[in-house]
Amino acid sequence: MGEDEITAWFAQQRRLSGEDFPIGVGDDMAEIRLSEAATVLITTDMLLDGVHFDLGKATLRQVGYKAMAVSLSDCAAMATVPVGAVVSVALAKGFDEEQLKELHGGIVEAGDKYGCALVGGDITSWRGDEPFAISVAMLSRRGATEPIRRSGAKVGDAICVTGALGGALLGKHSEFEPRVAEALKIAAMVSLNAMIDLSDGLSSDLNRICKASGVGAVIDSSRIPISDEGQKMKDPLASALNDGEDFELLFTLAEGESEKLLKNWDGDVPIARIGWVTESGKMEIKMPDGQMRDLEVRGYEHLG
């Protein structure tokens, strides 16, 4: 079973009260009702040395920054406002005080950028040669709108992305900027139907929107913005579709709303319309030669 299949299995094991848990298993964040007037959203991400970063190449500051930025990107995916985080680390053998301080520096650097305080955590240490691991649990609150879920895409919607895709394998993934401010600004300007952050690749994350919404999609390959790093890859289009760790926003909205957004958007991060939502239930891609092909899910698989 892949990540999506096992997550769906978890969700089926216990039906959560929609009153107490407005958003449950299967989205970028879960939402818990605290009172009639207040809710909190929560996400967690674990990063492993040798999988999500390489401590032989990355600095501990970069690792701490990325660990926080990944969870901040989940907040952006639902247009919520980060509040605070707790961080747990499993230290590799021989880890010293100065290394821990460097890691802390990266964590608070990312958090301070987006108003997300480090409020606690846990530290433990391996006895053997096991690799370093870091886990972030982050809390956020609703922004000016309802949290944007994966499941609201509608037939006829435009499909848009922020920024440029591809090239994470060349190091782009270690210093990215989570699109927290952009998500909140977009959600304030127009009505969004579905949104997700591109953590595992366009092909995989678009598939998650399609499955959650019960729709299909067509992507125009000529409209996909490919990063400078992605252009250096052997197959730039494949890199943009499948490499993952772009941490850009992928969202759908009604045709009229997309025209309004593209006309009035003045943010520093560009937005591109790359396709449209269909009723086919499958994903397709229009190739540069005009041929239509099935879009295969080939993004990163966490349990592969």
C-alpha positions in Angstrom: 0.0 0.0 0.0 1.2 3.5 -0.8 0.9 6.6 1.4 -2.5 7.6 0.0 -3.9 4.1 0.4 -2.8 3.6 4.0 -4.0 7.1 4.9 -7.5 6.2 3.5 -7.4 3.0 5.5 -6.6 5.0 8.7 -9.5 7.3 7.9 -11.9 4.4 7.7 -11.0 2.9 11.0 -12.9 5.5 13.1 -15.5 8.0 11.9 -14.8 11.3 13.5 -17.5 13.7 14.5 -17.8 16.5 12.0 -18.9 18.8 14.7 -15.8 18.2 16.8 -13.4 17.6 13.9 -14.5 19.8 10.9 -11.5 18.4 8.9 -10.2 14.9 9.6 -7.7 12.5 8.1 -6.7 13.0 4.5 -6.1 16.7 4.0 -3.0 18.9 4.5 -4.1 19.8 8.0 -6.7 18.5 10.5 -9.1 20.9 12.2 -10.3 20.5 15.8 -13.1 22.5 17.3 -12.1 24.0 20.7 -15.4 25.9 21.4 -18.4 27.2 19.5 -16.3 30.1 18.3 -12.8 28.7 18.0 -10.9 25.9 16.1 -7.3 25.0 15.7 -5.6 23.3 12.7 -2.7 20.9 13.1 -0.2 19.2 10.8 2.9 17.1 11.4 5.9 16.2 9.2 8.9 14.0 9.9 12.2 14.4 7.9 14.9 11.8 7.8 18.6 12.1 7.0 19.3 10.2 3.8 15.7 10.6 2.6 14.6 14.3 2.9 18.1 15.8 3.2 21.7 14.7 3.3 23.7 15.9 6.3 26.8 15.1 4.3 25.9 18.1 2.1 23.3 20.2 3.9 24.0 22.3 7.0 22.1 21.8 10.2 20.7 25.3 9.8 19.3 24.3 6.4 17.8 21.1 7.9 16.1 23.1 10.7 14.8 25.6 8.2 13.4 23.0 5.9 11.7 21.0 8.7 9.7 24.1 9.7 9.2 25.3 6.1 7.6 21.9 5.1 4.9 22.3 7.8 4.5 26.0 7.0 3.7 24.9 3.4 0.9 22.7 4.8 -0.6 25.9 6.4 -0.3 27.6 3.0 -2.0 24.7 1.3 -5.2 25.5 3.2 -4.7 29.3 3.5 -4.4 29.2 7.2 -2.3 31.4 9.6 0.6 29.6 11.4 0.6 30.1 15.1 3.2 27.8 16.8 5.2 24.6 16.5 6.7 21.9 18.7 9.8 20.1 17.3 11.1 16.7 18.2 14.5 15.4 17.2 16.2 12.1 17.3 19.9 13.0 17.5 22.6 10.9 15.7 25.3 9.5 18.0 27.9 12.1 18.8 25.7 15.1 18.2 27.0 18.0 20.3 25.7 21.2 21.8 26.9 23.5 19.0 25.2 21.4 16.4 22.0 21.5 18.3 22.2 25.3 18.5 22.8 25.5 14.7 19.7 23.4 14.1 17.7 25.6 16.4 18.9 28.6 14.5 17.4 27.3 11.3 14.1 26.3 13.0 13.5 29.8 14.4 14.7 31.5 11.2 11.9 29.9 9.3 9.3 30.3 12.0 10.1 34.0 12.6 9.5 34.7 8.9 5.9 33.6 9.2 5.0 34.5 12.7 5.2 30.9 13.9 6.8 30.5 17.3 8.8 27.5 18.5 6.9 26.7 21.8 8.4 23.4 22.8 9.4 19.9 21.7 11.4 16.8 22.7 15.0 15.7 22.3 16.3 12.1 22.3 19.4 10.4 21.1 20.2 7.1 19.4 22.6 4.7 21.0 23.8 3.2 17.7 24.4 4.4 14.2 20.8 5.3 13.4 20.3 8.5 11.3 19.2 11.9 12.5 15.5 12.6 12.3 13.4 15.7 13.0 9.6 16.0 13.4 7.5 19.2 13.4 4.0 19.5 14.7 2.5 22.9 13.8 -0.7 24.7 14.8 -2.5 27.3 12.7 -5.8 29.2 12.8 -8.3 30.0 10.2 -7.5 33.0 8.0 -10.2 35.3 6.5 -11.8 32.4 4.7 -12.7 28.8 5.5 -9.7 26.5 5.2 -9.3 25.5 1.5 -9.6 21.7 1.2 -8.5 19.2 -1.6 -12.1 18.1 -2.1 -13.8 21.1 -3.6 -12.7 21.1 -7.3 -15.5 21.5 -9.7 -15.9 20.5 -13.4 -14.9 23.5 -15.5 -12.5 25.0 -12.9 -9.3 26.4 -14.0 -6.1 24.8 -12.6 -3.4 27.2 -11.5 0.0 27.0 -9.9 2.3 29.5 -8.2 6.0 29.9 -9.1 8.0 27.4 -11.2 8.3 23.6 -10.9 11.1 21.0 -11.2 14.7 20.8 -10.2 14.4 19.9 -6.5 17.1 17.3 -7.0 19.6 20.1 -7.7 19.1 21.6 -4.2 16.1 23.8 -4.8 14.3 21.9 -2.0 16.6 23.0 0.8 16.0 26.8 0.7 12.4 27.2 -0.5 9.9 29.8 0.6 6.5 28.4 1.8 3.7 30.3 0.1 1.9 31.3 3.3 1.5 35.0 2.4 0.6 34.2 -1.2 -2.1 31.7 -0.2 -3.8 34.1 2.2 -3.7 36.9 -0.4 -5.1 34.7 -3.2 -7.9 33.4 -0.9 -8.8 37.0 0.0 -8.9 38.1 -3.7 -11.0 35.2 -5.2 -13.1 32.2 -4.2 -10.9 29.0 -4.3 -12.5 25.6 -4.7 -9.5 23.3 -3.9 -5.9 23.7 -3.1 -2.8 21.7 -2.1 0.9 22.3 -1.8 3.2 20.6 -4.3 5.3 18.5 -2.0 5.3 15.2 -3.9 5.1 16.4 -7.5 2.5 17.9 -9.8 1.3 14.5 -11.0 0.8 13.1 -7.5 -0.7 16.1 -5.9 -3.1 16.9 -8.8 -4.2 13.3 -8.5 -5.0 13.9 -4.8 -7.2 16.8 -5.7 -8.9 14.8 -8.4 -9.6 11.8 -6.2 -10.8 13.8 -3.2 -13.1 15.9 -5.5 -14.3 13.0 -7.8 -13.2 14.8 -11.0 -10.6 14.5 -13.7 -8.2 17.0 -15.2 -6.3 18.1 -18.3 -2.9 19.8 -18.1 -1.4 21.7 -21.0 2.3 20.9 -20.9 3.2 24.1 -22.7 1.7 26.1 -19.8 3.6 24.5 -17.0 6.2 26.9 -15.6 9.5 25.1 -15.3 12.2 26.5 -13.0 15.8 27.2 -14.1 16.9 24.2 -12.1 14.3 22.0 -13.8 15.4 23.2 -17.2 18.8 21.7 -16.4 17.4 18.2 -15.9 17.6 15.6 -18.6 13.8 15.8 -19.1 12.5 19.2 -17.8 8.8 18.3 -18.3 9.2 15.1 -16.3 11.1 17.0 -13.6 8.3 19.5 -13.3 5.6 16.8 -13.2 7.3 14.3 -10.9 10.4 15.5 -8.9 8.3 16.9 -6.0 9.4 19.3 -3.2 8.5 22.4 -5.2 6.3 23.5 -2.3 4.3 25.8 -4.7 0.5 26.0 -4.5 -1.7 24.1 -6.9 -5.3 25.3 -6.8 -8.6 25.2 -8.8 -11.2 28.0 -9.1 -14.1 28.9 -11.4 -13.2 30.3 -14.8 -14.4 33.8 -14.0 -12.5 33.8 -10.8 -9.3 32.7 -12.5 -9.6 35.5 -15.0 -10.1 38.0 -12.2 -7.1 36.7 -10.3 -4.7 36.6 -13.3 -5.7 40.1 -14.2 -5.3 41.7 -10.8 -2.5 39.6 -9.3 0.4 41.9 -8.3 2.4 39.5 -6.1 6.1 38.9 -6.6 5.5 35.1 -7.1 3.9 34.5 -10.6 0.7 32.5 -11.1 0.1 30.4 -14.2 -3.0 28.7 -15.4 -2.0 25.2 -16.6 -5.2 23.3 -17.2 -8.8 22.7 -16.4 -11.0 20.3 -14.4 -13.0 17.7 -16.3 -15.7 15.1 -15.5 -13.7 12.2 -16.9 -12.4 11.0 -13.6 -8.9 10.6 -15.1 -5.9 12.9 -15.6 -4.6 13.8 -19.0 -1.8 15.9 -20.4 -1.6 17.8 -23.7 1.9 17.2 -25.0 3.9 19.8 -27.0 3.0 18.1 -30.2 -0.7 18.5 -29.4 -1.3 14.8 -28.6 -3.3 13.9 -25.5 -1.9 11.3 -23.2 -2.8 9.9 -19.8 -1.0 11.6 -17.0 0.6 9.0 -14.9 1.2 9.4 -11.2 5.0 9.3 -10.8 5.7 11.7 -8.0 7.5 10.9 -4.7 6.1 7.9 -2.8 6.9 8.1 1.0 6.3 4.4 1.6 7.8 3.1 -1.7 
